[in-house]
Structures are given as C-alpha cells and as structure tokens.
C-alpha cells in the first residue's frame, strides 16, 4: 500500500504552517527509526525555504511512505494524491467556536465535506479538495480510498513569523505521534526521550 | 422589518481565497448606497525580511502566496538584477521567460475552467454547488476535464524542470538562472508548447460556443452593470506589444491614448496609495491624475491591471494566432481603431475572454522561446561583483502588475522592502464593480437570491483577485453568509448556505 503524508501550510506565517512543521518532524523521525528503512529525501530541512519530499521504505509490513509538504489544496492537492492508496493530510484549522489553539481533530473527507474546516483544503485560485477529488474520480484517476485529515486549531495566521504560537507548537509532536500510530509505526524514538 | 439603512454582508466570498467579505450598505430607500470588498491583510512582511540577505528574497517571497509563487519569484529575481547591478544575458532572459510562460499556461487555465468559466458554462443562476469544475465536466464532458488536468500537469513539469522545484521555484539568481536547459529538455518543452497552443485554441473555441453564441450572455457581458471606464495598465515591449516578463509599464486612458510609459524602477513617481477611513486597504492610483474617489472617467486616477487592461494597454500581441484573436476580440466587442490602435474595451466580463487570448499568447511565446538557438546556452550563472544598494523588479502577474522593491546595506542585508502585488492594483476598480453590480441588482423590494449574490460576485471574480498575498484563512466549502444589519449595527436577518 502506497501512503502519502502531506503537511499543508505556509511555514513563515506563524501558525499557518503547523502541518508543514509536522511533516518535517515526521520525516526526521522516520529517517532515524530502526526499521528496514532507507530514505532518499531531505529528512532534516536545514532552512525554512527547503522543500520536503522524503520517501521511506517501511519494510514489507506497510510498504512505502512518502512525506511531503504543499501550500494549497484543491486540484494541486488532488494531483499530488494520484497513485496513492492512502493519504494523511496535516493542516491548520480555524474554528470560530473551537476548542482552543493547539487542539487536534481527526477528520475524514465526509467531515470535510460537512464542516469544511481546514486552512488549505480550498483556495481562491483553485477548487475545494472535495470538488477536486470528485473531478479526479470522474476523470478516472487512481485516487486514495482512505483520506485522513489531522487538523490543528490555530490562533494566528496573519503575522509573518517563523515561530508558531506556544500552544500550536506544542501540538506538533502530538500530531506526529498520532500519524505514526495511523501508520502503525511503533519502533521510533521521540527526540526528547 | 424595514428595508432602510440595511447593511448586507456576503462573507466569505465563494471561490476566493482569504476571508474576503463584501459589504453592501443600503440607504433609507433600500437602494444601494455603497459597496466594497474587505480583505484582511497579512502583517509584518517587511519586518520579517529586514535583516536577511537580499538573495533569499526569490525564495522568501514565493512563500507569500501558494497561488502565484512563480510571479513573486520572478519579480524578486529581477529586483536582484538591479540591486546587484547585473544585466542578465539574453539567454538568461529567454530562459526565465520560457519558465514564466509555462506558469501562465497553468494559471490562466485554472481560472477559466475552475473559477470564471463555471459562471458562464453553467450560468450565473446555477446552484453554487454546481458552479465549479465538476459542473463544467458534467456539462461539457469528461474529455474537457482531462485536457485541463493534462495541461496543468505538463506545465507543472516544465516549471519543476526549469525552476528547480515544483511549487516554490528556486532557480532565480542575480543576473542569472541556476540551471541551464539541456537539448533533450528543449525538445520536450517544444512539444509541450505545441500542446498548449492546441489547448488554448480549444478554450477560445469553447468560449465562443458557450458565451458568444448565447445572446443572453453577450448582453450580460455588454451590460452597463459590468462596465467601467478607467485607465489601464500593462507591460509592453519596444513595439508596444504585450509582454509578461519584461518591458516598460504603459498606462492608457479611458479613451485609449497613452497616458504614461515608464520603467518599473520609476513606479514611485507614478503610483500613489490612497487611505480611506472605512477600509484598511490602500488603494493605488495614478499620481499624475490624482484621487477623485471610486469613480470612472479620465479625471479619476483609478486604474486597472488585468488581462483586459493589458490588452487595452498594448497595441497588439507579438505572436500570430494570438494577434488574430486580439483583432477578433476588439472587432467583436465593437471597438474602433483610433490612430492605428483599438479603443479600449471597458466591459469587465470580457476579461475572461482576454484571459484566454493571453493563454494563447503565452503558449505561442513558449513555442518561440523553446525554438530559440540561445535557449540551451549553458552560461546562465554570472558572477556578481557590484555592491548592492537598491533594486526594483516587476513582472505581469496573471492578476496584475507585480512590483518588488528592496534596499540593502553594502553587505546585501535588507533594510527596506516594499511590494505592490497584482490584486492590490485592482482594489479600487473591484470596489467600483461590486457597487455598480449591486446597484443594478438590489433595489427596493428586491428579494436577495443566491443567484443574484453570485452575479455580484461575478463583478469581482473577473479580476481574478487573489487574497493569498493577503491571507490563507479559508473554510473549505466556502460557506456563504449574508448578514443584514440596521443602521445601529443590529443584525435583523441572516441568510446562509453551507454554514
């Protein structure tokens, strides 16, 4: 089964890039984990402006995992998903009456269609992810049967800053842990252990 | 409930990035008094940049926006050319322009098929849930959808190949480009350019079949509600032909006469920004004319920078097929030639057609450049020797003239950063278009229907406004909420969908 993990957002816009930061952290962990793994990607981005695209062979059990980052949803995101069986999206979300910055929601596409909450699943210059996936299916592309979205509630997406707010930064390891569980990867070590 | 002094808010705008909001104020009679667009702007970009090395700007600024990173990358790279006092070789210029044409082919394609086109293909009164690319596929056929996706895919491939990265390119250097093109790549790009031309011709035919063959749509395009007489801005080459990558900024008046033509580095002498108490947006206007408010005419410094305005500002297009459609565009829309050039088309909805004419030009220009003997010149990385001071660079972003302006110390560390992004140019004309459409459609006793609200949205959607430079916040399904408030700000009624 081919799995794509994609972090969405803008890493220089305070909390907006929480998904991208989670992708960086995840790639770093996968690069260091003691499976049958090998990777050819940049597991440790050296600067904010680096783009992440890392591939990991997680052994015969769950096969290939690709970790990448992207900035917008819609058709571009749908096109990224072509050829994968499963996709895990990590993104920021702003809900008016949410549970507070840093809370994490696990959503399905049905949730997204009903609530439409994440920051990057739609774009002014593109269509929504739901519409894009429906279009892709109409056009006969191989698109994932399973799409899971980890959305982190954020508080500041208007100020340029490389650092997320404290509550949102604290959510990043939690998102990574949740995604690792989703990937059924257990033999890793968190940096602070 | 009295209709008097109501305030109508459309929030957020469908298919428009950012928490853009339209506010419509009604007077005592229940007619439209004023209308404008509200866009939350990002903060602190200059502070973010100051203290960083200027050569990082092509990679920082393309992070501002997920929609047109290529345009920011190119404007920033050109600003570095001037900053470091190094004139790119003609091979470098051609390679950059080739890359940029691939970007135009993807960007204009998405706007027509996913954003602007659905209003015509499905009609302005179709339910919002159908007015999207999926609806277009249902109406026109799966093959069209495949062509759109293929066009995007092959041009993103070129962007990645020439720009070094898929989404946020990295190839721009002061006076250069980090990577030359191989001969094999050239052959591939030439083939892609030919496919782009075919696709552009197909799209223009589709526009003719769907819009021009339908009298109802033609009447809509030509209606007064979607017409404004303003100044028009666009970049032109030495023959006054449109150019997306380089040239002089030309502004023509509502009568089509050239008002001014200047190098981008001179922009501060020609463009000023107006601050209005009711909006935190700054409205750029022509200094040489002056600010008279959000009004039409030669006395008002309001200008527009869009595909329509670029065609209006140019004398013609430099490629043969696109020039033929340029002629057809003006003759069909009733323009007369005055002193050898067409008088401007003022119908804002014609911008969608102009965008497709530009798509064809970009495709043809891409073919020309891919066949240029210099395009595979390996010498594209010059050595920088001059001390940096100040640099200004500009390109035509798909949604308007984009200008970057940097100042540095002698080590090249940024001390000042200013930008006028594409959409910003159009803040004033967008506000005028929204007001006029609202005035024509909301009158005392008019029931607000979703189709009616969408018609108002059509008034600004043709500008292809991109709020990505402003904000990324957006709920995915684009809920549409209309709030009607009385003069005291109390909410008296709320209409919504998807909320």
Interface residues (C-beta under 8 A of the other chain):
Chain A: X9 X10 X11 X12 X13 X16 X48 X49 X51 X70 X71 X72 X73 X74 X75 X76 X79 X94 X112 X113 X115 X116 X117 X118 X119 X120 X121 X122 X123 X124 X125 X126 X127 X128 X129 X130 X131 X132 X134 X135 X136 X138 X139 X140 X157 X158 X159 X160 X161
Chain B: X15 X16 X17 X18 X20 X40 X41 X42 X43 X44 X45 X47 X48 X56 X59 X60 X63 X66 X67 X68 X69 X107 X110 X111 X114 X115 X132 X133 X134 X137 X142 X145 X146 X149 X152 X153 X156 X165 X166 X167 X168 X170 X464 X465 X466 X467 X468 X471 X472 X473 X474 X475 X476 X477 X478 X479 X498
